[in-house]
């Protein structure tokens, strides 16, 4: 169903929501997009981006004059001098004009936005990795299940053959028990694969929001995973970049808190009052009648002289900035260590995959030989010392072994693919993989 790979994720989710028991072939691209859209981590990261942008806007908007309106009507007639002219309502305009600390706060807020954006990118990349890994795993398990099903059929045939040979006195009871043990092992392996497939289906359903069992992997939609090496020059991953930007943001905020103790701040204000002589005797206290309109404006200069509270706040901000810097360094060290570990395991997994592939080829060749001898004999005749003719039992065992080697090769390839994807992520090339997925 190639058209599903091009269907919008939201439309696909609606289509599959009512068909929980029907498995549809869904492309890896669709699964990744749905997982990123449905991810709690991605949505939380998006909320952090929105919050960071609001903080930046708040830090800059203090320079934009704010206008407020207030009113107050006396509940009872006023008696005596109240200390300020009575008014019906007033308008107030105020704004920050000049502040060196505020510049640091704005710079810190900008770094905060970039950090939140990097965390969002990191969350999307991690979700793409999780979805891709689960999808490729399920695709591999499904192929192994097909091979395991064939193994069960061969094992059942093997038990039937041994049962007949034992009844005919050709083979012993031990041979029959060995055949039953082989069939039991094959059945156990098949049950294990079914349980693993069910777990992966549940995982994909949780990631994408689609019904359990509704996703059937489309192998053609999986791009070839590039062979990477830890010796390649890594690109700073989004998670580490976010940690560095958080440290930079806290450093600028700490600089702003420190500057508050040393630099003056200039503000502008203006106010209009609509005065009233209703319900008061204010004119009794003035040489001239109280004017109805009253307006005043000016600049306010705040010069810090001695403020232990702000000094303590500056020390607190310095400590937070130092902690964020150390955390950024630790994040980089952890990523470097992960690259080294993945690179070491990648070499081993690559060799294991090669060995498993060769074993599969040998098993396939052995099966062909056995099948040929079953069909036409071994060509040695019945002369004394000639090799015994191949029995049907040997044929079934060869078929079981060939399918097992196939499963082993698939499993080795899966582990290699997982390691390569993990190394792509650690090297900062995960977006390249996402682009490949979307291009399929």
Residue pairs with C-beta under 8 A, 6 or more apart in sequence:
1 24
1 25
1 218
2 218
4 12
4 24
4 25
4 26
4 27
4 30
4 218
5 26
5 27
5 29
5 30
5 218
5 221
5 440
7 15
7 30
9 30
9 33
9 34
9 37
12 26
12 30
12 34
12 210
13 34
13 208
13 209
13 210
15 24
16 22
16 24
16 26
16 210
16 211
16 214
17 210
17 211
19 211
19 214
20 211
20 212
20 213
20 214
21 213
22 214
23 213
23 214
23 215
23 216
24 214
24 215
24 216
25 216
25 217
25 218
26 210
26 214
26 215
26 216
26 217
26 218
27 218
27 221
27 440
28 131
28 132
28 135
28 136
28 217
28 218
28 221
28 222
28 223
28 437
28 440
29 221
29 437
29 438
29 440
31 131
31 132
31 135
31 204
31 207
31 208
31 215
32 127
32 128
32 131
32 132
32 135
32 434
32 437
32 438
34 207
34 208
34 209
34 210
35 127
35 128
35 130
35 131
35 207
35 208
36 42
36 124
36 127
36 128
36 131
38 207
38 208
38 209
39 123
39 124
39 127
39 207
41 123
41 126
41 127
42 120
42 123
42 124
42 127
44 123
45 116
45 119
45 120
45 122
45 123
45 124
46 120
48 116
48 119
48 120
49 113
49 116
49 117
49 119
49 120
51 116
52 109
52 112
52 113
52 115
52 116
52 117
53 113
53 116
55 109
55 112
55 113
56 106
56 109
56 110
56 112
56 113
58 109
59 102
59 105
59 106
59 108
59 109
60 106
60 109
62 95
62 96
62 102
63 95
63 96
63 97
63 102
64 95
65 93
65 94
65 95
65 268
66 93
66 94
66 95
67 91
67 92
67 93
68 91
68 92
69 89
69 90
69 91
69 92
70 89
70 90
70 92
71 88
71 89
71 90
72 87
72 88
72 89
73 88
74 86
74 279
74 280
76 279
77 279
77 280
78 86
78 279
78 280
78 281
78 282
79 281
81 282
81 285
82 280
82 282
85 273
85 275
85 282
85 290
85 294
86 275
86 276
86 277
86 279
86 280
86 282
87 273
87 274
87 275
87 276
87 294
88 274
88 275
88 276
89 273
89 274
90 271
90 272
90 273
90 274
91 271
91 272
92 269
92 270
92 271
93 268
93 269
93 270
93 271
93 297
94 267
94 268
94 269
94 270
95 267
95 268
96 102
96 265
96 266
96 267
96 268
97 266
97 267
97 268
97 299
98 265
98 266
99 263
99 265
99 266
100 259
100 263
101 256
101 257
101 259
101 260
101 263
101 265
102 256
102 265
103 256
104 252
104 253
104 255
104 256
104 259
105 252
105 253
105 256
107 252
108 248
108 249
108 250
108 251
108 252
108 253
108 255
108 256
109 249
111 245
111 246
111 248
111 249
111 252
112 245
112 246
112 249
114 245
115 242
115 243
115 245
115 246
115 248
115 249
116 242
118 238
118 239
118 241
118 242
118 245
119 238
119 239
119 242
121 238
121 431
122 237
122 238
122 239
122 241
122 242
125 237
125 238
125 425
125 430
125 431
125 434
126 425
127 207
128 430
128 433
128 434
128 437
129 421
129 422
129 425
129 430
130 207
131 204
131 207
131 208
132 421
132 433
132 437
133 418
133 421
134 200
134 203
134 204
134 207
135 204
135 215
135 217
135 222
136 217
136 222
136 414
136 417
136 418
137 200
137 414
137 418
138 197
138 200
138 201
138 204
138 215
138 217
139 217
139 219
139 222
140 410
140 411
140 413
140 414
141 193
141 196
141 197
141 200
142 197
142 216
142 217
143 410
144 193
144 407
144 410
144 411
145 190
145 193
145 194
145 197
147 403
147 404
147 406
147 407
147 410
148 186
148 189
148 190
148 193
148 403
148 407
149 190
150 399
150 403
151 186
151 189
151 190
151 399
151 400
151 403
151 404
152 183
152 186
152 187
152 190
154 396
154 399
154 400
154 403
155 179
155 182
155 183
155 186
155 187
155 396
155 400
156 183
157 396
158 179
158 182
158 183
158 393
158 396
158 397
158 400
159 176
159 179
159 180
159 183
161 179
161 392
161 393
161 396
162 171
162 175
162 176
162 178
162 179
162 180
162 393
163 176
165 171
165 175
165 176
165 393
166 172
166 173
166 175
166 176
171 393
179 393
182 397
182 400
186 400
189 407
201 212
201 213
201 215
202 212
204 210
204 215
205 211
205 212
205 213
205 214
205 215
208 215
220 440
221 437
221 440
222 440
223 433
223 436
223 437
223 439
223 440
225 417
225 420
225 421
225 424
225 433
226 420
226 424
226 432
227 420
228 346
228 420
228 423
228 424
228 427
228 429
229 343
229 346
229 423
230 339
230 340
230 342
230 343
230 344
230 346
230 423
230 427
231 343
232 427
234 335
234 336
234 339
234 426
234 427
234 428
235 427
235 428
235 429
236 244
236 428
237 335
237 425
237 426
237 427
237 428
237 430
238 428
239 331
239 335
240 328
240 331
240 332
240 335
243 324
243 327
243 328
243 331
243 332
244 328
246 324
246 327
246 328
247 321
247 324
247 325
247 327
247 328
249 324
250 317
250 320
250 321
250 324
251 321
251 324
251 325
253 317
253 320
253 321
254 314
254 317
254 318
254 320
254 321
256 317
257 310
257 313
257 314
257 316
257 317
258 314
258 317
258 318
260 304
260 310
260 313
260 314
261 304
261 307
261 310
261 311
261 314
262 304
263 304
264 301
264 302
264 303
264 304
265 301
265 302
266 299
266 300
266 301
266 302
267 299
267 300
267 301
267 302
268 297
268 298
268 299
268 300
269 297
269 298
269 299
269 300
270 295
270 296
270 297
270 298
271 295
271 296
271 297
272 293
272 294
272 295
273 293
273 294
273 295
274 292
274 293
274 294
275 290
275 291
275 292
275 293
275 294
276 292
277 283
277 289
277 290
282 290
283 289
283 290
304 310
335 426
338 422
338 426
339 423
339 426
339 427
342 419
342 422
342 423
342 426
343 423
345 419
346 416
346 419
346 420
346 423
349 412
349 415
349 416
349 419
350 416
352 412
352 415
352 416
353 409
353 412
353 413
353 415
353 416
355 412
356 405
356 408
356 409
356 411
356 412
356 413
357 409
357 412
357 413
359 405
359 408
359 409
360 402
360 405
360 406
360 408
360 409
362 405
363 398
363 401
363 402
363 404
363 405
363 406
364 402
364 405
366 398
366 401
366 402
367 398
367 399
367 401
367 402
370 390
370 394
370 395
370 398
371 395
371 398
373 389
373 390
374 390
374 392
374 395
377 389
378 386
378 387
378 389
378 390
380 386
380 387
421 433
424 430
424 432
424 433
